[in-house]
Amino acid sequence: MTVGVLGCGTVGQDVLNLIQKREAIFADLGVRIEVAGVLVRDMSRPRACPPGTPLTTDPGFLQECGVVIEAMGGVERPMDLLRPYLRSGRPVITANKALLAEKWDELRDYALDGKLYYEASVMAGTPVIGPMSTVLRASTFQRLQAVLNGTCLYIITQMEQGKEYAQALAEAQALGYAEDPPTLDVGGFDTAHKLTVLARFCADGNFPYGRVQVQGIEHLTLEDVQGARARGERIKLVAELESGGGEWQARVSPQSLPEDHPLCNAGASRNAMVYEGEECGTLIFAGGGAGGMVTASAMVGDLLDWVIGFPGHVPLH
C-alpha cells in the first residue's frame, strides 16, 4: 500500500519511524507499506528518518498514493495540496485541528464519507475521538470539560512554582513547547480548534469554530495562580461544552478548579477530558496530548484502521 507524507518535522519523522518499527503488525495484515514521497520545504535540513526515505519538494507523488498523511500544519497550504487529492476519493490522515476547525465547509462531506482520519487532532495519542465517534453516540451527551493545550499547562504549572508569566512563557518557548509568536497556544485558539472538533461528535456535526468563546491565559498573574493554590484550587485553561439557553455553549477560558477535580488530579500534568453522558455516566480520559511519537502513535493507528477497512471519523449528520 502506497503512502505519501506531507511534512517532515518532528511528527512527520516519528510517523515514518513508527511505520518502520511496526512493520510486523502491517505484515500480519498482509500489507507492506511503501512510502511514495515525503514533501519537505528544505531538502538540506538534517532529519532522523529511516534510510532511503524519499524526501522531495515536489508534491507530484500524491497522484500515486493510496492514502496521504498530513503532518505539515497550517491551514491554507495543506488545504491547497489536499483539495484535488480528496476530490479523487482517496483518504487523508491528519492531526491538523486548525485545518479541521477552519476548513470544515470543504472537509465535512469527506468526513461524512469516512475519508478523514483524525484521532491525533485532539489529545494526540490519547484516544478520545474514536470513542466519541462510535460507542459514546448511544449515550445522550450532556457536558464535557477538558484541558487540551500542553503549553498552557506547562506555563501555569511553572507559575504555581513561583515564576512570573513572562519567565514561564520564555522557558516554554526555549524548550520548544510554544511557538514564536505563542498566540495560538496562550491565546486559547489551539484549544478552541480542538473543542470545535470534539463538538462535532456530540453536539452538532456542523459546529462552527466561530461559535467558541475564547479567552487565553495572557493576563494571568502570579497572584491569581498562587491565590488559587492558597484556596485549595488550581487554575487550568478549560475547554467546556454544555447546553444553555436552548443551544450548545462552547467556551475556552482559565478556570479555578478544586484540587480534587479530575482535570487537576487525573490531568495533573497531562491533557485530560471529563465527558458526561446520561446513560454512560462520567468518563475521564487522560494522557499525553503532545509530542512527536505520542502524536505519531495515533496517526499510525489511523493508518492501521484504514488498512483493516474501518472508515474514518464520521461526525454527527
Secondary structure, DSSP 8 states (H G I E B T S, - for coil): -EEEEE--SHHHHHHHHHHHHTHHHHHHTT---EEEEEE-S-TTS-----TT--EES-GGGGGG-SEEEE-S--SHHHHHHHHHHHHTT--EEE--HHHHHHSHHHHHHHHHTT-EE-GGGTTTTS--HHHHHTGGGGS-EEEEEEE--HHHHHHHHHHHTT--HHHHHHHHHHTTSS-SS-HHHHTSHHHHHHHHHHHHHHT-TT--GGGEEE--STT--HHHHHHHHHTTEEEEEEEEEEEETTEEEEEEEEEEEETTSHHHHTTSSSEEEEEEETTTEEEEEEE---SHHHHHHHHHHHHHHHHHT--------
